[in-house]
Amino acid sequence: MAGIDEQQLSRTACRVVQSGPAYVGKQGFTYLQGLTGETVGSRAISMTVLTLPDGARARTHLHRDVETAVYVIDGLTEMFYGPHLEAHLVAATGDYVYVPADVAHLVMNRSGAPATAVVAHTAASDQEGIVLLPELDPLIP
């Protein structure tokens, strides 16, 4: 196309991305690679699929300067959050969860069945900005 270079065309192209390989994130969960800076060149959004087997438990962490949005496709999950993990919520099939940037949280599945969710972050990688908080892990048995 006249007047449009290949790099500009690449930045404006819409794409379909197949689920990629599974990988273990810093938090200790296994994700399926999806939309990321690596797969589509995004700069401020990523989206992956997370399956939590019964008994799954994340390492306590926060996402520095990164917001998180979750949609629970199937199952039941829990999240403890706050400076000392003092707050608690339960999210079930069809629920959305919002986690503000810089909020400590620990996600787990003690439901007796697997859970699956779509996870989006305001960063090109779902692993960007993760700060592990191992000192908080013992607060939740």
Solvent accessible surface area in square Angstrom, and as a share of the most:
residue,aa,sasa,rsa
1,M,173,0.77
2,A,109,0.84
3,G,82,0.79
4,I,68,0.34
5,D,89,0.46
6,E,139,0.62
7,Q,126,0.56
8,Q,75,0.34
9,L,74,0.37
10,S,61,0.39
11,R,153,0.56
12,T,94,0.55
13,A,46,0.36
14,C,133,0.80
15,R,108,0.39
16,V,135,0.78
17,V,49,0.28
18,Q,142,0.63
19,S,76,0.49
20,G,21,0.20
21,P,97,0.61
22,A,63,0.49
23,Y,64,0.24
24,V,104,0.60
25,G,5,0.05
26,K,102,0.43
27,Q,4,0.02
28,G,33,0.32
29,F,12,0.05
30,T,64,0.37
31,Y,9,0.03
32,L,70,0.35
33,Q,31,0.14
34,G,15,0.14
35,L,66,0.33
36,T,10,0.06
37,G,23,0.22
38,E,149,0.67
39,T,45,0.26
40,V,27,0.15
41,G,53,0.51
42,S,24,0.15
43,R,210,0.76
44,A,67,0.52
45,I,94,0.48
46,S,0,0.00
47,M,75,0.33
48,T,2,0.01
49,V,44,0.25
50,L,12,0.06
51,T,66,0.39
52,L,2,0.01
53,P,81,0.51
54,D,76,0.39
55,G,57,0.55
56,A,15,0.12
57,R,84,0.31
58,A,3,0.02
59,R,116,0.42
60,T,0,0.00
61,H,7,0.03
62,L,17,0.08
63,H,6,0.03
64,R,117,0.43
65,D,111,0.57
66,V,6,0.03
67,E,72,0.32
68,T,7,0.04
69,A,51,0.40
70,V,29,0.17
71,Y,76,0.29
72,V,2,0.01
73,I,78,0.40
74,D,81,0.42
75,G,20,0.20
76,L,73,0.36
77,T,13,0.08
78,E,24,0.11
79,M,12,0.05
80,F,27,0.11
81,Y,71,0.27
82,G,9,0.09
83,P,98,0.61
84,H,127,0.57
85,L,4,0.02
86,E,114,0.51
87,A,30,0.23
88,H,88,0.39
89,L,52,0.26
90,V,79,0.46
91,A,3,0.03
92,A,37,0.29
93,T,79,0.46
94,G,36,0.35
95,D,59,0.30
96,Y,171,0.65
97,V,21,0.12
98,Y,124,0.47
99,V,5,0.03
100,P,59,0.37
101,A,30,0.23
102,D,59,0.30
103,V,36,0.21
104,A,10,0.08
105,H,6,0.03
106,L,0,0.00
107,V,31,0.18
108,M,4,0.02
109,N,0,0.00
110,R,134,0.49
111,S,46,0.29
112,G,59,0.56
113,A,50,0.39
114,P,82,0.52
115,A,1,0.01
116,T,34,0.20
117,A,3,0.03
118,V,37,0.21
119,V,8,0.05
120,A,20,0.15
121,H,5,0.02
122,T,68,0.39
123,A,3,0.02
124,A,22,0.17
125,S,43,0.28
126,D,5,0.03
127,Q,31,0.14
128,E,85,0.38
129,G,27,0.26
130,I,18,0.09
131,V,52,0.30
132,L,73,0.36
133,L,26,0.13
134,P,88,0.56
135,E,116,0.52
136,L,20,0.10
137,D,37,0.19
138,P,107,0.67
139,L,87,0.43
140,I,19,0.10
141,P,140,0.88
